[in-house]
Amino acid sequence: MPRDAHWQETLAANYWKSDYKNHRDTLRYLDAVHAELREVLKVLGLAKRDD
């Protein structure tokens, strides 16, 4: 999909940036985002503190 001409046109039309990640990189990214958001929620008192 990231090389598809229609997708490239959609990116350009919406001023989007292509940031394709394979399965492994996607999991790493989501794990990092989850950890970051969990810390924010803990600071705000909206998540359990499991530490």
N, CA, C and O atoms as a MOPAC input file, in Angstrom:
PM7 MOZYME 1SCF
protein

 N      0.79400 1    -1.19600 1     0.00000 1
 C      0.00000 1     0.00000 1     0.00000 1
 C      0.84600 1     1.27400 1     0.00000 1
 O      0.47700 1     2.22600 1    -0.68800 1
 N      1.96100 1     1.34400 1     0.73300 1
 C      2.70200 1     2.60300 1     0.75700 1
 C      3.24600 1     3.01300 1    -0.61800 1
 O      3.53500 1     4.19000 1    -0.83600 1
 N      3.38800 1     2.07000 1    -1.53700 1
 C      3.89500 1     2.40200 1    -2.87100 1
 C      2.78800 1     2.60300 1    -3.89400 1
 O      3.05300 1     3.00600 1    -5.02600 1
 N      1.55700 1     2.32900 1    -3.50700 1
 C      0.41200 1     2.45300 1    -4.39900 1
 C      0.23900 1     3.90400 1    -4.85600 1
 O      0.28600 1     4.82600 1    -4.04100 1
 N      0.04000 1     4.10100 1    -6.15200 1
 C     -0.08000 1     5.44700 1    -6.71000 1
 C     -1.25700 1     6.20800 1    -6.10400 1
 O     -1.14500 1     7.39700 1    -5.80600 1
 N     -2.37700 1     5.52400 1    -5.92400 1
 C     -3.54500 1     6.19100 1    -5.33600 1
 C     -3.25000 1     6.63800 1    -3.91100 1
 O     -3.65600 1     7.72600 1    -3.50400 1
 N     -2.55700 1     5.81500 1    -3.16300 1
 C     -2.19500 1     6.18400 1    -1.79300 1
 C     -1.27100 1     7.39200 1    -1.79200 1
 O     -1.43800 1     8.29800 1    -0.97500 1
 N     -0.30600 1     7.41600 1    -2.69000 1
 C      0.61100 1     8.54700 1    -2.79400 1
 C     -0.14700 1     9.83400 1    -3.13100 1
 O      0.17000 1    10.90200 1    -2.60800 1
 N     -1.14500 1     9.72500 1    -4.00200 1
 C     -1.97700 1    10.88100 1    -4.34300 1
 C     -2.77200 1    11.35400 1    -3.12900 1
 O     -2.90600 1    12.55500 1    -2.89300 1
 N     -3.29600 1    10.40300 1    -2.36500 1
 C     -4.05300 1    10.74200 1    -1.15700 1
 C     -3.15800 1    11.45300 1    -0.14500 1
 O     -3.56700 1    12.43800 1     0.47000 1
 N     -1.93900 1    10.95100 1     0.02300 1
 C     -0.98900 1    11.59800 1     0.92900 1
 C     -0.75000 1    13.04800 1     0.49900 1
 O     -0.82600 1    13.96700 1     1.31500 1
 N     -0.46700 1    13.23700 1    -0.76700 1
 C     -0.17200 1    14.57700 1    -1.28600 1
 C     -1.38600 1    15.50100 1    -1.15600 1
 O     -1.24300 1    16.66100 1    -0.77000 1
 N     -2.56500 1    14.99800 1    -1.47200 1
 C     -3.77800 1    15.82000 1    -1.43400 1
 C     -4.11900 1    16.28500 1    -0.02600 1
 O     -4.72500 1    17.34200 1     0.15100 1
 N     -3.73300 1    15.50200 1     0.97500 1
 C     -4.06000 1    15.82200 1     2.36500 1
 C     -2.86800 1    16.34500 1     3.16200 1
 O     -2.95500 1    16.55700 1     4.37100 1
 N     -1.74700 1    16.54900 1     2.45700 1
 C     -0.52500 1    17.02200 1     3.11000 1
 C     -0.09200 1    16.08500 1     4.23700 1
 O      0.39800 1    16.52400 1     5.27700 1
 N     -0.28700 1    14.78000 1     4.00500 1
 C      0.11400 1    13.77300 1     4.98000 1
 C      1.51800 1    13.29500 1     4.67900 1
 O      2.01600 1    13.43600 1     3.56200 1
 N      2.15100 1    12.72700 1     5.69700 1
 C      3.47800 1    12.13800 1     5.54900 1
 C      3.34900 1    10.62300 1     5.66200 1
 O      2.65900 1    10.12200 1     6.55000 1
 N      3.99400 1     9.90800 1     4.78600 1
 C      3.97000 1     8.45500 1     4.85100 1
 C      4.89600 1     7.99700 1     5.97000 1
 O      6.05900 1     8.39600 1     6.02700 1
 N      4.38000 1     7.16900 1     6.84600 1
 C      5.17400 1     6.66800 1     7.97200 1
 C      4.90900 1     5.17800 1     8.13200 1
 O      4.50400 1     4.72000 1     9.19900 1
 N      5.14100 1     4.43600 1     7.07000 1
 C      4.87900 1     3.00000 1     7.08100 1
 C      5.76900 1     2.29400 1     8.09800 1
 O      6.96500 1     2.57100 1     8.19800 1
 N      5.16700 1     1.38400 1     8.84200 1
 C      5.89800 1     0.53500 1     9.78600 1
 C      5.48700 1    -0.91000 1     9.54500 1
 O      4.30800 1    -1.20800 1     9.35400 1
 N      6.46300 1    -1.79900 1     9.55600 1
 C      6.12200 1    -3.21100 1     9.44100 1
 C      5.54900 1    -3.69600 1    10.78200 1
 O      5.45100 1    -2.92300 1    11.73500 1
 N      5.18300 1    -4.94600 1    10.84400 1
 C      4.53000 1    -5.49900 1    12.03000 1
 C      5.36200 1    -5.29700 1    13.29400 1
 O      4.84700 1    -4.82100 1    14.30600 1
 N      6.61700 1    -5.64700 1    13.24200 1
 C      7.48200 1    -5.54300 1    14.42400 1
 C      7.63500 1    -4.09200 1    14.86400 1
 O      7.53900 1    -3.78800 1    16.05300 1
 N      7.87300 1    -3.19800 1    13.91100 1
 C      8.03800 1    -1.78600 1    14.25300 1
 C      6.73700 1    -1.17400 1    14.77600 1
 O      6.76200 1    -0.31300 1    15.65600 1
 N      5.61000 1    -1.61800 1    14.23700 1
 C      4.32000 1    -1.14100 1    14.71800 1
 C      4.10900 1    -1.54800 1    16.17100 1
 O      3.65600 1    -0.73700 1    16.97800 1
 N      4.42800 1    -2.78300 1    16.51300 1
 C      4.29000 1    -3.23400 1    17.89900 1
 C      5.19000 1    -2.44500 1    18.83700 1
 O      4.77300 1    -2.06500 1    19.93100 1
 N      6.41100 1    -2.20000 1    18.41500 1
 C      7.33000 1    -1.39900 1    19.24100 1
 C      6.78000 1     0.00800 1    19.44800 1
 O      6.80600 1     0.54100 1    20.55800 1
 N      6.28500 1     0.59700 1    18.37300 1
 C      5.72800 1     1.94700 1    18.44800 1
 C      4.53500 1     1.98500 1    19.39900 1
 O      4.45800 1     2.86000 1    20.26200 1
 N      3.61500 1     1.05200 1    19.24800 1
 C      2.42300 1     1.03300 1    20.09800 1
 C      2.78200 1     0.78000 1    21.55500 1
 O      2.17100 1     1.36800 1    22.44800 1
 N      3.75800 1    -0.08200 1    21.81200 1
 C      4.20900 1    -0.32600 1    23.19000 1
 C      4.78200 1     0.95100 1    23.80200 1
 O      4.52500 1     1.25500 1    24.96700 1
 N      5.55300 1     1.69200 1    23.02000 1
 C      6.15200 1     2.93600 1    23.51800 1
 C      5.07300 1     3.98100 1    23.80300 1
 O      5.11900 1     4.65700 1    24.83100 1
 N      4.11300 1     4.11300 1    22.90300 1
 C      3.03100 1     5.07600 1    23.10400 1
 C      2.19800 1     4.68500 1    24.32500 1
 O      1.80500 1     5.54400 1    25.11500 1
 N      1.93200 1     3.39900 1    24.47400 1
 C      1.16400 1     2.91900 1    25.61600 1
 C      1.87300 1     3.26200 1    26.92400 1
 O      1.24400 1     3.75100 1    27.86300 1
 N      3.17000 1     3.01100 1    26.98700 1
 C      3.92800 1     3.29900 1    28.20200 1
 C      3.91200 1     4.79500 1    28.51100 1
 O      3.76100 1     5.19400 1    29.66600 1
 N      4.06700 1     5.61100 1    27.48400 1
 C      4.06300 1     7.05900 1    27.67800 1
 C      2.70400 1     7.55000 1    28.18000 1
 O      2.63500 1     8.34300 1    29.11900 1
 N      1.63600 1     7.08100 1    27.55800 1
 C      0.29600 1     7.50900 1    27.96600 1
 C     -0.06100 1     6.97900 1    29.35200 1
 O     -0.74600 1     7.65500 1    30.11900 1
 N      0.39400 1     5.79500 1    29.66800 1
 C      0.13600 1     5.23400 1    30.99600 1
 C      0.75600 1     6.11200 1    32.07800 1
 O      0.13900 1     6.36000 1    33.11400 1
 N      1.97900 1     6.58000 1    31.83200 1
 C      2.64100 1     7.46000 1    32.80200 1
 C      1.87600 1     8.76900 1    32.97000 1
 O      1.73600 1     9.26500 1    34.08800 1
 N      1.39100 1     9.31900 1    31.88800 1
 C      0.61200 1    10.56000 1    31.96600 1
 C     -0.65200 1    10.32600 1    32.79500 1
 O     -0.99800 1    11.13700 1    33.65500 1
 N     -1.33200 1     9.21900 1    32.53300 1
 C     -2.55400 1     8.91500 1    33.27400 1
 C     -2.27100 1     8.69100 1    34.75900 1
 O     -3.08500 1     9.06200 1    35.60400 1
 N     -1.13500 1     8.09300 1    35.08100 1
 C     -0.75800 1     7.90600 1    36.47800 1
 C     -0.54200 1     9.24500 1    37.16500 1
 O     -1.00600 1     9.45700 1    38.28500 1
 N      0.16300 1    10.14900 1    36.49200 1
 C      0.42100 1    11.47600 1    37.05600 1
 C     -0.87600 1    12.21700 1    37.30600 1
 O     -1.01100 1    12.93900 1    38.29400 1
 N     -1.82400 1    12.03500 1    36.41300 1
 C     -3.11900 1    12.70600 1    36.54500 1
 C     -4.05800 1    12.00200 1    37.52600 1
 O     -5.14000 1    12.50500 1    37.82900 1
 N     -3.63400 1    10.83600 1    38.01900 1
 C     -4.45100 1    10.09300 1    38.95700 1
 C     -5.58300 1     9.33900 1    38.29300 1
 O     -6.56900 1     8.99700 1    38.94600 1
 N     -5.45600 1     9.08000 1    37.01500 1
 C     -6.51200 1     8.40500 1    36.26300 1
 C     -6.18100 1     6.95100 1    35.92600 1
 O     -6.94100 1     6.29300 1    35.21500 1
 N     -5.06500 1     6.45200 1    36.42500 1
 C     -4.69300 1     5.05600 1    36.19900 1
 C     -4.11800 1     4.49300 1    37.48800 1
 O     -3.57900 1     5.22900 1    38.31500 1
 N     -4.23700 1     3.20400 1    37.64800 1
 C     -3.65700 1     2.54100 1    38.82000 1
 C     -2.15600 1     2.65000 1    38.76700 1
 O     -1.55800 1     2.65600 1    37.69100 1
 N     -1.55800 1     2.73500 1    39.91100 1
 C     -0.09300 1     2.73100 1    39.99100 1
 C      0.34600 1     1.30900 1    40.29200 1
 O      0.20700 1     0.83100 1    41.41800 1
 N      0.87400 1     0.64000 1    39.28800 1
 C      1.29400 1    -0.75800 1    39.42600 1
 C      2.77200 1    -0.89700 1    39.74900 1
 O      3.26900 1    -2.02000 1    39.83900 1
 N      3.48600 1     0.19800 1    39.92400 1
 C      4.93600 1     0.11100 1    40.09100 1
 C      5.29300 1    -0.48000 1    41.42300 1
 O      6.47500 1    -0.62900 1    41.73600 1

